[in-house]
Amino acid sequence: MTAANAEERVLAEDTARRWLEQHCDLKAVLAVAEDANGAGHPAQVWRAAADMGWLGTLIPEKYGGLGLSLADAVTVLRALGSGVMPGPYLATMLAAEAIRLGGTAAQQARLLPDIAAGRVVATVAGARLDELDITAGSGGKLSGACGAVAYASLAQILVVPVRNGAATNLWLVDAKGPGVTVAPCQSVDGTWRVGFVTLHGAPGERLEGDPDAWWRFIRHGAVLTAADQLGLAGRALDITVDYVKLREQFGRPVGANQGVKHPLAEVYVAITMARKGLFHAADALERRERDAFMSASVAKAKCNDAARDATAAMIQFHGAIGFTWPHPAHLFFKRAKRQEYEFGDSTWHRERVADHWLKETA
């Protein structure tokens, strides 16, 4: 895979941010959240994700993608996360990454071009790591509850992790095929849609390329999800800082008070450290360094915390208006809360780091 240079990354991020401001601003996102019965899949957002190459950031060029690095994908997703962009773009990018990591050349050639071009929606079961309950029967028939799956009602391709003794393998399922039941359910996060998926002897196809793909995918998935969180956190802080500079009490901006400045400064530091950790983890995973999994855990934990604290501060320091439905603060907070538990919450990742160091020092 290749990597964009610094100027190209800045341009890619700036392009994505400008597109969101012009075509999918926070008012448009709020409209998606308010339409509880809608698909949560704005057509113009999906076309942009395909036309601008966002869906194919990590897909090799020979399959219609850009063939860029994880750090480049982090850059793009940080920009999209800053706009709380709705739609199945992240779910589809994650599914494509699972196929890239675990599929054979034939499987990749068959599936990835359609994903890069936006011709299909794909998604992944098991982003909540405690919801793995799928078994493979004879003839590759899969059964069990997949739990809550992003955009399950829209997806044509479902990537499913299946436990096989101590190992976990990645399988593909036709999301519209026999043996697949999707029960729509409500999510606290109105910027996406979720369905509870159950498999009843659904025909599956195992990704045969790399038997360790699931464990690599957890780390890549954690980093990609964390990138969306980081963009969310940064935008939440920017909006809050702009607001406290203008809002006045007793003839002075509230941002001049230490009780406001200091907590926001702490959030800024947390976001800065999370950003450094995230790009380090992306580079470490790209190079397949020995301790790359630990870098990914540190990055996800830091981004979880930064997004939680930045979006909570957004509500608090906007005062009463921050608790109202028309204000976008709740969109940021709810999305941060939902993503906190995808590919491992902070406690799960810190336990992984602690276990590693205890074994290293024993």
N, C-alpha and C positions, 0 to 999 in steps of 0.2 A: 504494500500500500504506500501511497505517496502522502505528503503532508503539505499543506499550504504554508506560505511564508507569512510573516507578521502582517504585512500590508494586505495580503489577500484575506486574512482572517478578519481584520478590521473592516474591510470592504464588505465581506459576507455578513458580518454582524450588523453593520450599519444599513445594508440593503434590507435585511429582514425587519429591522426595527422601523424603518421608514415605510415599508409595505404595510406593517400592522397599523401604524398611525393613520395611514390613508384609507385602508380597506377593512380593517377589523379592530377599531379602537375599543376602549373599555365600555362605551355605550352599546356597541354591537355585541360584545361578550356578555354583558348583562342581559341583553335580549335573549340570547341563547339560554342563559341560566333560568330566565323567567318562563321559558317555554318548556315546561316539564314534560309535555307529551311529544315534543319534537325529537328528531333524531340526534340533535347535538352535532351535526355534521354539515357545517356551512359549505356550500359548493365552491364558493370562490376561495375559501381557505384551502380546500383539498387540491384545487387546480394549481394554486400557487405552490403548495408543497411539492407537487410533481414537477411543474414547469421550472421552478427555480432550483430543483435538484435536492431539496431538503430530504425527501424520502430516500434518495439514493446516495446520501453522503458517504456511507460506509460500504455501499455495494460496489464491487469491482467494475471498472470501466467496460470490460468485455461483456458485462451483463446489463449495461445501460445506466450504471451509476457513475458517481464521481470518483470512487476509489480513494477517498481521503482517509485521514487518520482519526483516531478517537478524539484527539485534542481538537480537530476541526469540527467534529460532530458536537463536542462540548460547546464550542463557540456558537454554532447555529442554534442549538437547543437553549442556550442561555438567552439568546435574543428572543426566541419564540416564547420562552417561559416568562420573559419580562412583560409580554403582552397578554398573559393568561390565555393564550390562544386555544380555542376549543377545537374539538375534532380528534379523529383517531390517528393523528400523525405520529405521536410518540409510540403508541401501541404497535403501529405498523413498522416503524423503524426498529423497535425491539424484536419483533418477529423476524424481520429481515436479518438482523444481527445474529439471531439464533440459527437461522438457516446458513448464514455465511460461516459461522463458527463450527456448526455440526454437520452440515450437509455434504454429500459427495459432489463432485463436479457436475454430474448429471442432474442431481437434485437442484443445485444452485442455478444451472442453466435453464431449467424448466420453470423455476419459481421467481427468481429474483428480477428478471426483466419486467414482468407484470407489476411487481411491487414498486420498482423504481419509477415506472411510468404512471403510477397511480391508477392502474386498471383494476386492482383488487385492494380490498382492505384486509389486513392481517392483524392478529392479536395473539397474546400470550397468556396462557393459564399459569398460575403459580407464582405471580409477582408477589403475592402475599405468601411468604415461605412456609407459613404454618398451615396452608391449605392444600398440600400435596396429598391426594388420596386416590390416585388412579392406578389401576392394575391392568396388565396386558394378558389376555387370555390366548387360547389357541387361534392361529390364523391372524394374529395381530389385531384382535378385537379388544378395544379399550372400554373399561367400565369404571364408574366411580364419579364422585362429585369434584368438579374443578374449582368450586368456589366462585367468588365474584370475578368476572372477566370484563376488561374494558372493551366496549363496543362489540360485545358478543353478537348482538342482533344484526349488526351490519357486516361482520367479518365473513369472508369466504375461506380464509385459512386460519386454523387454530393450531398453535404450537403448544404441545402438552408435555410436561415432564412426568415421567413414569418411573416409579421406584422398582428396582429389580435387585432385591437383597440389599446389600450395602451401596449399590450403585444407583444412579439416577440417569436415565436416558431421555433424550428429546424425541418426540414423535410428532407427526403431522396428522391433522384430522380435517376433513372437509366439513367446515362449520355449518354448511347447508345440507350435509348428507344424512344418511340414515343413522339412527341411534344417538342423535345429538338433540338435547332439549335445552332451550334457552328460556329462562323465566326472567323477564325484565324486573329490576328492582331499583329502588330509590338510592341515590348517593347523596351524601352531604355536599359534594362538590358538583355544582350545576354546570361546570364547564366541560364535563364529560358525561358519558352514559355507561351504564354497567348492566350486565346480565348474569344471572346465576346459571352456570352451565353444568349439566349432568350428562354423562355418557353411559349409554346402555348397549354395550357391544358394538360401539362405533368402529368402523374399519379405520385402522391407523397405518401409517407408514413411518418407520423408524428412520431418523437421521443417522446415517451410517458412517459419516466422515470422520468423526473424532469421538471416541468413547468418553472423553473427559469434557465434552462440550458444555454440559449443564453447569459444571462448577466454574468454567470460564465465563459462561453466559451470566451467571449470578453477578460476577464482578463487573462485567461490561454493563449489565442492566442497572446495577447500582450507580455506576458513574454517569450513564446517560440520564437516568432519573434525577440524579443530583444536579446535573447541569440545568434541567428545567427548574428545579428548586432554587438554584443560585440566581437565575434570571428573575425569578419571582421575588426573591428577597431583595435584590438590588433595586428593582423598580418600586417595591413597597417603601423602602427607605427614602428613595428620591422624592416620591410623592409626599411622604410625611415631612421631610425636611423643608420642602417648598411651602407646605401648609403652615408649619410653625413659624416660618419667617414672616408670614403675612397676618396670621391671626393675632389679634391684640387683646390684652387684658390690662386694665389700669394704665392705659396709654403707652404700653410697650409690647413688642412681639413676645409671645409665650416662649419662643425659641431662645430668648435671652436668659431664661431662668436655668439655673444649674440642674434643677430637677428634671428638665427636659433635655438639655444639652448632653449631660453625662450618659444617660441611658442610650441615647441615639448614637453617641460616640462609641459606646460598647458594641452596639449592633454593627456599626461600620467596621470595627476591628474584626468582629466575628465573620462578617462577609468577606473581608480581605483575606483572612487566614483560610477560610473555606475555599476561596477561589484558588489560592496557591496550592492547597492540598489536592483540589480536584484536577488541575492541569498536571500536577506531578503524578497523580494516579493514572491519568489517561496515558501519559508518556510511558510509565512503568508497565502498564498492561500491553501497550503496543510493542514494547521491546521484550515482553514476557520475562521480566526480571523475577528473580527467585521469590522476593517478598512483595510482589505486585499486589497480591490479594490483600495484604495488610494495608497498603497504601489506599486501595479501593475502600476498605472498611473505614479508615480514618476520614477519607473524603466524604463518604456518605453520612457518617455520624455528624461531621461538622456542618454539612449542608442541611441536614435535618434540623439541627439546632438553630442555624442562622435563619432559615426560612420560618421556623416557628416563632423565633423572637422578633424578627423584622415585621412579620404580619401582625403579631399581637401588639407590637408598639404602634403600628399603623392605626389600629382601632383605638387604642388608648389615647394617643396624642391628637387624634382628630376630635376628641371629646364626644359630645352627644351625636354629632353627625356621623361619626364612624360606626355607630350601631344601627344606622338606618339602612333599609333595603336599597334605595336608589344609589347610595354611595358604594363604590367598588371595593371597599376594604374587606367585606365579607368574602368576595370572590378570591382574594389573595389568601386569606386565612384558611378558608375551607380547602383550597387546593393544596396548601402547604400541609395541612393535617392529613389529607388523603395520601399524599406522596410520602409522608414520613414513614409509613409502614410498608411501602413497596420495596422489594429487594432488601429488606432488613431495616428495622428501626435502629435508633442509636444504641440502645442497650444490646441488641443482638450483635451489632458490629463491634462494639467495645469488648464484648465477651470474646469475640474471635481474636481480637488483638491481644487481650490478656492471656488467653489460652496459648497463643503462639509464643509470647515472651516467657511464660512460665515453663514451657517445654524447652525453649532455647537456653534458659538459665538453670534448668534442673541438673 
